[in-house]
Amino acid sequence: MKWSKFIRPLMILLIVLSLFLTWAIWTMPGQYGEQTSSDQKKTSSVTISRQLARVFGPSQVVLHESDTAEITTNRDVLSAFTKAFNSWKLDSLDDPIKLTPDEYQAELNHSGNEIELLYFESIPFGVLSNLFANLPGEYQDQTFDRVYLSQSDPDTLYFYNTETKLLYTSTLENVDQIQLSESIHRKDVTYRPVTTIKVADKMIYLPLSSLKLPYLTYMVERQPNSLFIERLFDDTSEVRENRSENAVQYIDYISEMRVNEKTNILNYYRNRNSGDTLSLTRTLMDSFNELMRFENWSDEIHYFDYNHQSNEVTYRRYIEGFPVFSLTGYGATYITVVREGLSQLQVPLVVAQTPISDEGKEKELLSGDELLDTLINYGYAIEKIDDIKIGYTWTNSSESDRVINLEPSWYIYKNGNWTSLQDLIQNGGD
């Protein structure tokens, strides 16, 4: 009885305290830049550990069973499959054969029980050279962006390049079919039924029905400038600082680091003698090593693009299995390496840290047919579109500079740019 007198006041006190802390989180100014506390600096200085096989791994899995296709972006499925994939032993590669997109799709659906892996960008075989017993040198920089094998008879692995239209094959040894099945057919993982659509000159998968994805809200942390100064400059005692209204510049005799303090985007340039051009495999491997030093995004990061003219490599941030896009540049890190080392870098200093729950708030995205009808109605011919994906759009909260919002959207790849469907409709993607 005595305790009952205290329970009600105690509960009221806890509720008031909870409301105060919530108000404080949303309204207190972010402790950015050099004002970051010692505890935050300690967290910021720890670079996220990443596996090469995941950064250059598939972003989607498609199951082809009984004339139907289903897709997932579930991280657990992708991680489990990558683990199984890395345990396989591959023979050499057979000489490739030419297959049109329609012929490739027919081969894929031949047995009706295939597992297909989709990659956002073409991957050179050299990145997977440790899996091959004998990978010929001429195939090191040959690329693929799709892989498939049979669930019931996984003795051959097929690699396909949707751009060059080349299909490579390799013999598999001692594949554990139980492990393979368990990595794909996981409990509580939903695969979405999809239909095959031809855009430009390749096949893509779009959902048969509309789908709902949650809006996401995260607390963010800004990485301190000092962390990058220490990693980018050989001798910090030689570094000079210059400030303007919205930017701070750090320079020595050979390099420059500039931080836009309004957007919190860092750009770095070092004048290096480029010398001989690196191979694609070497470029990606060296850029991956640089990524490990500078990108502290806690979720997935995937290799997303390579510019053959500038040798710039793009690594995109992912959230809940989908790529993150931002007009400001918070969604990706851009890296250029030469034989002597890092030449250019662009990296967002702001990273998502703690999710803020907002139960039940979802956005319904158009089905594949509805999406195509919308594009056609606004004058965008399907054959002029290069790709279509679902992504999350990053926007800063208007209520607190420590909070970001992520909204699911359809993204259209056209003329070398990814543009949200809404932006494409409203102003042509400008």
C-alpha positions as CSV (number, residue, x, y, z in Angstrom):
1,M,0.0,0.0,0.0
2,K,2.8,2.4,0.8
3,W,4.4,1.8,-2.6
4,S,1.1,2.5,-4.4
5,K,1.2,6.1,-3.2
6,F,4.5,6.7,-5.0
7,I,3.8,4.9,-8.3
8,R,1.5,7.6,-9.8
9,P,3.9,10.5,-9.0
10,L,6.9,8.5,-10.3
11,M,5.2,7.7,-13.6
12,I,4.2,11.4,-14.1
13,L,7.8,12.4,-13.4
14,L,9.2,9.9,-15.9
15,I,6.7,11.1,-18.6
16,V,7.7,14.7,-18.0
17,L,11.4,13.8,-18.2
18,S,10.8,11.9,-21.5
19,L,9.0,14.8,-23.0
20,F,11.8,17.2,-22.0
21,L,14.5,15.0,-23.5
22,T,12.6,14.7,-26.7
23,W,12.2,18.4,-26.9
24,A,15.9,18.9,-26.2
25,I,17.0,16.5,-28.9
26,W,14.9,18.3,-31.5
27,T,15.6,21.9,-30.5
28,M,19.2,22.1,-29.2
29,P,21.7,23.1,-31.9
30,G,23.9,20.4,-33.3
31,Q,27.5,20.4,-32.0
32,Y,29.2,20.4,-35.3
33,G,32.7,20.8,-36.5
34,E,35.4,21.5,-34.0
35,Q,32.8,21.9,-31.2
36,T,32.1,18.2,-31.3
37,S,32.5,16.7,-27.8
38,S,35.4,14.3,-27.0
39,D,33.0,11.3,-26.9
40,Q,31.6,12.2,-30.4
41,K,35.1,12.6,-31.7
42,K,36.0,9.2,-30.4
43,T,33.0,7.7,-32.3
44,S,33.7,9.7,-35.4
45,S,37.3,8.5,-35.6
46,V,36.3,4.8,-36.0
47,T,35.9,4.0,-39.6
48,I,33.2,1.4,-40.4
49,S,34.6,-2.0,-41.2
50,R,33.4,-3.2,-44.6
51,Q,33.8,-6.4,-46.7
52,L,35.0,-6.1,-50.3
53,A,32.5,-8.8,-51.3
54,R,29.6,-6.7,-50.0
55,V,30.7,-3.3,-51.3
56,F,31.1,-4.9,-54.8
57,G,28.4,-7.4,-54.2
58,P,24.8,-7.7,-55.6
59,S,22.1,-5.2,-54.5
60,Q,19.1,-7.4,-55.5
61,V,18.2,-11.1,-55.7
62,V,15.6,-12.4,-58.1
63,L,14.1,-15.9,-57.9
64,H,12.8,-17.4,-61.1
65,E,10.4,-20.2,-60.3
66,S,7.7,-21.8,-62.4
67,D,7.5,-18.9,-64.9
68,T,7.3,-16.3,-62.2
69,A,9.9,-13.8,-60.9
70,E,10.2,-12.4,-57.3
71,I,12.8,-9.9,-56.0
72,T,14.2,-8.8,-52.7
73,T,16.7,-6.2,-51.5
74,N,16.8,-7.7,-48.0
75,R,20.3,-7.2,-46.4
76,D,20.2,-10.5,-44.5
77,V,19.6,-12.4,-47.7
78,L,22.3,-10.6,-49.6
79,S,24.8,-11.0,-46.8
80,A,24.1,-14.7,-46.4
81,F,24.3,-15.3,-50.1
82,T,27.6,-13.3,-50.4
83,K,29.0,-15.5,-47.6
84,A,28.0,-18.7,-49.4
85,F,29.3,-17.3,-52.7
86,N,32.7,-16.6,-51.3
87,S,33.1,-20.2,-50.1
88,W,32.6,-21.5,-53.7
89,K,35.5,-22.7,-55.9
90,L,35.4,-21.6,-59.5
91,D,37.3,-23.0,-62.4
92,S,38.5,-20.8,-65.2
93,L,36.1,-18.8,-67.4
94,D,35.0,-20.2,-70.7
95,D,35.1,-18.0,-73.8
96,P,32.0,-15.7,-73.8
97,I,29.1,-16.0,-76.2
98,K,27.0,-13.2,-77.5
99,L,23.4,-13.1,-76.3
100,T,20.7,-10.4,-76.9
101,P,18.6,-9.4,-73.8
102,D,15.7,-11.5,-75.1
103,E,18.0,-14.5,-75.5
104,Y,19.5,-14.0,-72.1
105,Q,16.1,-13.9,-70.5
106,A,15.1,-17.1,-72.4
107,E,18.2,-18.8,-71.0
108,L,17.5,-17.6,-67.5
109,N,13.9,-18.9,-67.6
110,H,14.9,-22.2,-69.2
111,S,14.8,-24.5,-66.2
112,G,12.4,-22.4,-64.1
113,N,14.4,-22.5,-60.8
114,E,17.2,-20.0,-61.2
115,I,18.7,-17.5,-58.8
116,E,19.7,-14.2,-60.4
117,L,21.9,-11.6,-58.8
118,L,21.7,-7.9,-59.9
119,Y,24.5,-5.5,-59.6
120,F,24.1,-1.7,-59.9
121,E,27.4,-1.3,-61.9
122,S,29.5,-3.7,-63.9
123,I,32.1,-5.6,-61.8
124,P,35.5,-6.7,-63.2
125,F,36.3,-10.4,-62.7
126,G,39.6,-9.3,-61.2
127,V,37.8,-8.2,-58.0
128,L,36.7,-11.9,-57.6
129,S,40.1,-13.3,-58.7
130,N,40.5,-15.1,-55.4
131,L,37.5,-17.3,-56.2
132,F,39.0,-18.7,-59.4
133,A,41.5,-21.5,-59.6
134,N,42.8,-20.0,-62.8
135,L,41.6,-16.6,-64.1
136,P,43.3,-15.7,-67.4
137,G,44.9,-12.2,-67.4
138,E,42.8,-11.1,-70.4
139,Y,39.6,-11.5,-68.3
140,Q,40.8,-9.5,-65.2
141,D,39.1,-6.3,-66.5
142,Q,36.2,-7.9,-68.3
143,T,33.0,-7.1,-66.5
144,F,29.6,-8.4,-65.6
145,D,26.5,-7.0,-63.9
146,R,24.3,-10.1,-63.6
147,V,25.0,-13.6,-62.3
148,Y,22.7,-16.6,-62.2
149,L,22.8,-20.3,-61.3
150,S,20.3,-23.2,-61.0
151,Q,18.9,-23.9,-57.5
152,S,18.5,-27.6,-58.3
153,D,21.7,-28.2,-60.2
154,P,24.3,-25.5,-59.2
155,D,27.3,-26.8,-61.2
156,T,27.7,-23.8,-63.5
157,L,27.8,-20.1,-62.7
158,Y,26.7,-17.7,-65.5
159,F,28.0,-14.1,-65.7
160,Y,26.3,-11.6,-68.0
161,N,27.1,-8.1,-69.1
162,T,23.9,-6.2,-70.2
163,E,26.0,-3.6,-72.1
164,T,28.4,-5.8,-74.1
165,K,25.8,-8.6,-74.3
166,L,28.4,-11.2,-73.4
167,L,27.7,-14.3,-71.3
168,Y,30.6,-16.0,-69.5
169,T,30.4,-19.4,-67.7
170,S,32.5,-21.1,-65.0
171,T,32.3,-24.5,-63.4
172,L,31.4,-24.7,-59.8
173,E,32.7,-27.3,-57.4
174,N,31.2,-28.7,-54.1
175,V,28.3,-26.2,-53.8
176,D,26.4,-26.8,-50.5
177,Q,22.9,-26.8,-51.8
178,I,21.4,-26.7,-48.3
179,Q,23.4,-23.6,-47.5
180,L,22.5,-22.1,-50.8
181,S,18.8,-22.7,-50.2
182,E,18.9,-21.4,-46.6
183,S,20.7,-18.3,-47.7
184,I,17.9,-17.5,-50.2
185,H,14.8,-18.8,-48.6
186,R,15.0,-17.1,-45.2
187,K,12.2,-16.9,-42.7
188,D,10.3,-13.6,-42.5
189,V,11.8,-12.3,-45.8
190,T,9.2,-11.3,-48.4
191,Y,9.9,-11.4,-52.1
192,R,7.9,-9.1,-54.3
193,P,6.4,-10.4,-57.6
194,V,7.9,-8.6,-60.5
195,T,7.5,-8.4,-64.3
196,T,10.2,-8.0,-66.9
197,I,10.3,-4.7,-68.8
198,K,12.8,-3.8,-71.6
199,V,14.3,-0.3,-71.3
200,A,16.9,1.1,-73.6
201,D,18.6,-2.3,-74.5
202,K,18.3,-4.3,-71.4
203,M,15.7,-6.1,-69.2
204,I,14.7,-4.7,-65.8
205,Y,12.3,-5.8,-63.1
206,L,9.3,-3.8,-61.9
207,P,6.7,-4.7,-59.2
208,L,3.4,-6.2,-60.4
209,S,1.5,-4.3,-57.8
210,S,2.0,-1.1,-55.8
211,L,4.1,-1.3,-52.7
212,K,4.4,0.5,-49.4
213,L,7.7,1.6,-47.9
214,P,8.3,3.5,-44.6
215,Y,9.4,7.1,-44.3
216,L,12.6,7.1,-42.3
217,T,13.9,9.7,-39.8
218,Y,17.4,9.6,-38.3
219,M,19.5,11.6,-35.9
220,V,22.7,12.6,-37.6
221,E,26.3,13.3,-36.6
222,R,28.8,15.5,-38.4
223,Q,32.4,14.2,-38.7
224,P,34.9,16.8,-37.5
225,N,37.2,18.6,-39.9
226,S,40.2,17.6,-37.9
227,L,39.6,13.9,-38.6
228,F,40.1,14.5,-42.3
229,I,43.0,16.9,-42.0
230,E,44.9,14.2,-40.1
231,R,44.2,11.7,-42.8
232,L,44.6,13.8,-45.9
233,F,47.7,15.8,-45.2
234,D,51.2,14.3,-44.8
235,D,52.4,17.1,-42.4
236,T,49.6,18.9,-40.6
237,S,52.1,21.6,-39.3
238,E,52.3,22.9,-42.9
239,V,48.5,23.2,-43.3
240,R,47.1,26.8,-43.6
241,E,43.5,27.7,-42.9
242,N,41.4,30.2,-44.8
243,R,37.8,31.0,-44.0
244,S,35.0,32.6,-46.0
245,E,31.3,33.1,-45.3
246,N,30.2,29.5,-46.0
247,A,33.4,27.6,-46.5
248,V,36.8,26.8,-44.9
249,Q,39.9,25.9,-46.9
250,Y,42.9,23.9,-45.7
251,I,45.9,24.0,-48.0
252,D,49.6,23.0,-48.0
253,Y,52.0,23.2,-50.9
254,I,50.5,20.3,-52.9
255,S,46.9,19.7,-51.9
256,E,43.7,21.5,-50.9
257,M,40.8,20.4,-48.7
258,R,37.7,22.6,-48.8
259,V,34.6,22.1,-46.6
260,N,31.3,23.8,-47.4
261,E,30.0,24.6,-43.9
262,K,26.5,25.2,-45.2
263,T,26.1,21.8,-46.9
264,N,28.8,19.9,-44.9
265,I,30.3,18.4,-48.1
266,L,34.1,18.0,-48.2
267,N,36.1,18.2,-51.4
268,Y,39.8,17.3,-51.6
269,Y,42.3,17.7,-54.4
270,R,46.0,16.7,-54.6
271,N,48.1,17.4,-57.6
272,R,49.7,14.1,-58.5
273,N,51.5,13.0,-61.6
274,S,48.9,10.6,-63.0
275,G,51.5,8.7,-65.1
276,D,50.2,5.4,-66.6
277,T,46.5,4.7,-66.4
278,L,45.6,2.1,-63.8
279,S,43.6,-1.0,-64.8
280,L,39.9,-1.0,-63.8
281,T,40.5,-3.7,-61.2
282,R,43.4,-1.8,-59.7
283,T,41.4,1.4,-59.7
284,L,38.5,-0.1,-57.9
285,M,40.7,-1.9,-55.3
286,D,42.7,1.2,-54.5
287,S,39.5,3.3,-54.3
288,F,38.0,0.8,-52.0
289,N,41.0,1.2,-49.7
290,E,40.4,5.0,-49.7
291,L,36.7,4.5,-49.0
292,M,37.6,2.5,-45.9
293,R,39.5,5.5,-44.6
294,F,36.9,8.2,-45.1
295,E,33.4,6.9,-45.3
296,N,31.7,6.4,-41.9
297,W,28.2,5.6,-43.0
298,S,26.9,2.8,-40.7
299,D,24.6,1.1,-43.2
300,E,25.5,-0.6,-46.5
301,I,27.8,1.1,-49.1
302,H,27.8,-0.2,-52.7
303,Y,30.0,0.4,-55.7
304,F,27.7,2.4,-57.9
305,D,29.4,4.0,-60.9
306,Y,32.7,4.4,-62.7
307,N,33.5,7.3,-65.1
308,H,35.9,6.0,-67.8
309,Q,36.9,9.5,-68.8
310,S,37.8,11.0,-65.4
311,N,38.5,7.6,-63.6
312,E,36.2,8.7,-60.8
313,V,34.6,5.9,-58.8
314,T,31.2,6.4,-57.1
315,Y,30.2,4.6,-53.9
316,R,26.6,5.1,-52.9
317,R,25.1,5.0,-49.4
318,Y,22.2,2.5,-48.8
319,I,19.4,2.5,-46.2
320,E,17.1,-0.5,-45.6
321,G,18.4,-2.1,-48.9
322,F,17.8,0.9,-51.1
323,P,20.2,3.6,-52.5
324,V,20.2,7.1,-51.0
325,F,19.9,10.1,-53.3
326,S,20.3,13.8,-52.4
327,L,20.4,17.0,-54.5
328,T,23.1,18.3,-52.1
329,G,25.3,15.3,-52.4
330,Y,24.7,13.4,-49.1
331,G,24.1,10.1,-50.8
332,A,27.5,9.2,-52.3
333,T,31.3,9.4,-52.0
334,Y,33.3,10.1,-55.1
335,I,37.0,9.0,-55.3
336,T,39.7,9.4,-57.9
337,V,42.9,7.5,-57.6
338,V,46.1,7.4,-59.7
339,R,49.2,5.2,-59.4
340,E,50.7,7.5,-56.7
341,G,47.6,7.5,-54.5
342,L,44.4,9.5,-53.8
343,S,43.9,12.4,-56.2
344,Q,40.4,13.7,-55.6
345,L,37.7,13.0,-53.0
346,Q,34.2,14.2,-52.3
347,V,32.6,12.9,-49.1
348,P,29.6,14.0,-47.0
349,L,30.6,14.8,-43.5
350,V,27.1,14.1,-42.1
351,V,26.2,10.5,-41.4
352,A,23.0,9.0,-40.0
353,Q,23.4,7.5,-36.6
354,T,20.2,6.8,-34.6
355,P,16.8,5.9,-36.2
356,I,13.8,7.8,-34.8
357,S,10.7,5.6,-34.8
358,D,7.6,6.9,-36.6
359,E,5.4,3.8,-36.6
360,G,2.8,3.5,-39.4
361,K,4.0,6.3,-41.7
362,E,4.4,4.8,-45.1
363,K,4.4,5.9,-48.8
364,E,2.7,3.9,-51.5
365,L,4.8,3.7,-54.6
366,L,3.2,3.0,-58.1
367,S,3.2,-0.4,-59.5
368,G,5.4,-1.1,-62.6
369,D,2.6,-0.6,-65.1
370,E,1.4,2.5,-63.3
371,L,4.9,3.9,-63.4
372,L,5.4,3.2,-67.1
373,D,2.0,4.8,-67.9
374,T,2.9,7.9,-65.9
375,L,6.2,8.3,-67.7
376,I,4.6,7.8,-71.1
377,N,1.8,10.4,-70.3
378,Y,4.5,13.0,-69.4
379,G,6.3,12.3,-72.7
380,Y,9.1,10.0,-71.5
381,A,9.4,7.1,-74.0
382,I,10.5,3.9,-72.3
383,E,13.2,3.2,-74.9
384,K,14.8,6.5,-74.0
385,I,15.1,5.5,-70.3
386,D,18.3,3.6,-69.2
387,D,17.2,2.2,-65.8
388,I,14.6,2.5,-63.1
389,K,15.1,1.9,-59.3
390,I,13.6,2.6,-56.0
391,G,15.7,4.9,-53.8
392,Y,15.4,7.1,-50.7
393,T,15.5,10.9,-51.0
394,W,17.5,12.6,-48.2
395,T,16.2,16.0,-46.9
396,N,17.2,17.9,-43.9
397,S,14.6,18.5,-41.2
398,S,13.3,22.0,-40.9
399,E,12.8,21.6,-37.2
400,S,16.4,20.5,-36.2
401,D,19.8,20.4,-37.9
402,R,20.4,17.1,-36.1
403,V,17.6,15.3,-37.9
404,I,17.1,14.1,-41.5
405,N,14.2,12.6,-43.3
406,L,14.3,9.9,-45.9
407,E,11.5,9.5,-48.4
408,P,11.0,6.4,-50.7
409,S,10.7,7.4,-54.3
410,W,10.9,6.0,-57.8
411,Y,14.2,7.0,-59.5
412,I,14.7,7.2,-63.3
413,Y,18.1,7.0,-64.9
414,K,18.2,9.1,-68.1
415,N,21.0,11.0,-69.8
416,G,23.5,10.0,-67.2
417,N,21.5,11.2,-64.2
418,W,19.3,9.7,-61.6
419,T,16.2,11.8,-61.0
420,S,13.2,11.2,-58.8
421,L,9.9,10.6,-60.6
422,Q,8.4,13.6,-58.9
423,D,11.2,15.9,-60.0
424,L,11.1,14.5,-63.5
425,I,7.4,15.3,-63.8
426,Q,7.5,18.7,-62.1
427,N,10.5,20.3,-63.9
428,G,12.0,17.8,-66.3
429,G,14.7,16.8,-63.8
430,D,16.4,20.1,-63.6
